């Protein structure tokens, strides 16, 4: 059993018209790329001109669908928490082009058919990865993981161990707004709490289902995490 994963699978709650602002802590929302058929007719009224232009630059249709759906759902969720109309949401961008909205933190990730969006009162980063059986992760072991992390990966179920640690690293980098760094093998993510570039983060790693694993990093004081099916 992987000690970094706190439960077998996430129990996803139905929104059912609930007022999300009644719930404290961090919110994680799951939506499937294949669900875009339910929302695609609404994109034109919500997405910005720049978002539409970027969507059209994707060469793969699946990437285009995923991008549009992710941006649409994010705008709808931010509207709930900010009270601003979804189409009127405007982003400001940090040094590494991480988008932000006044008074709320958010981050999104997608892999395969799974999109996750995190909304929090403080810095947050989320990463989801499809546990692909054809992915050769051994080429990344030496350059991306500390000796302690390498020892962890090489015990038990190596593939699952790799993806749990990989998502933890990505979540911290995204929460910090840094993006990818050169020396990933200097960032040890085995502990539940990690300090990176002067910021303290709490890490949570869970299996979305039998195919996907995710990690969340945040410095929010209230660590209750609410999991929702969008």
C-alpha positions, 0 to 999 in steps of 0.5 A, spaced: 500 500 500 502 506 498 503 510 504 502 517 500 495 515 498 490 517 504 484 513 501 483 508 496 478 512 491 475 519 492 468 519 494 465 524 489 459 528 492 454 531 487 453 538 487 445 538 487 444 545 487 448 546 493 451 553 495 458 552 495 460 558 499 456 554 505 462 549 505 469 551 508 476 549 506 478 547 499 474 545 493 476 540 488 471 539 482 471 533 477 469 534 470 470 529 464 472 531 457 467 526 454 462 531 458 463 537 453 457 535 449 453 537 455 456 544 455 459 546 448 453 550 445 454 554 451 462 556 450 461 562 445 457 566 450 462 565 456 469 564 453 473 570 452 476 572 445 483 570 447 480 563 450 477 561 443 483 563 439 487 559 443 482 553 443 483 553 435 490 553 435 490 546 438 492 541 433 488 535 436 481 535 437 481 532 444 486 538 446 481 543 444 475 540 447 479 539 454 481 546 453 474 549 452 471 545 457 476 547 462 476 554 461 468 554 461 467 550 468 473 554 471 469 561 469 462 558 472 465 556 478 469 562 479 462 566 478 459 562 484 465 564 489 466 571 486 459 573 484 462 576 477 458 573 471 462 568 468 463 571 461 466 578 465 471 574 469 478 577 468 485 574 470 491 578 472 497 574 471 503 573 475 511 573 473 510 566 471 503 567 467 499 563 472 492 566 472 489 569 478 483 573 480 482 578 486 480 574 493 480 567 491 486 562 489 485 556 483 488 551 479 486 546 474 489 540 471 487 535 466 490 528 463 486 523 459 479 524 460 479 527 467 479 535 468 480 537 476 479 544 478 481 546 485 478 553 488 481 555 495 482 561 499 489 561 499 495 558 494 493 552 491 496 547 486 493 541 483 495 535 478 492 529 476 495 524 472 493 518 468 496 512 470 499 509 463 502 502 463 505 504 457 509 510 460 517 509 461 518 513 467 524 510 469 528 515 464 526 520 469 528 517 476 535 520 476 534 527 474 527 528 477 527 525 484 531 525 491 535 519 493 530 518 498 524 518 493 528 513 488 528 508 494 520 510 495 519 509 488 523 502 488 519 499 493 512 496 492 508 498 486 513 502 482 508 505 477 503 508 482 509 510 487 512 514 481 505 517 479 504 519 486 510 523 487 510 526 480 503 529 482 506 532 488 511 535 485 507 538 480 502 540 485 507 544 489 510 548 483 503 550 480 501 552 487 507 556 488 506 559 481 513 557 479 512 552 473 517 547 471 524 547 475 530 544 472 532 541 479 526 537 481 531 532 484 532 537 489 525 538 491 523 532 496 515 531 496 515 525 501 512 528 507 505 531 508 508 538 509 513 541 504 517 548 504 518 551 497 521 557 496 519 560 502 512 558 502 509 552 506 505 547 503 500 541 505 500 535 501 494 531 499 494 525 494 489 521 493 486 516 487 481 519 483 479 512 481 482 506 478 485 510 472 487 516 475 491 519 481 491 526 483 495 531 488 493 537 491 498 542 495 495 548 499 497 553 504 490 554 506 489 555 513 482 550 513 484 544 510 477 541 509 477 538 502 470 538 499 470 533 492 465 535 487 462 532 481 461 537 476 
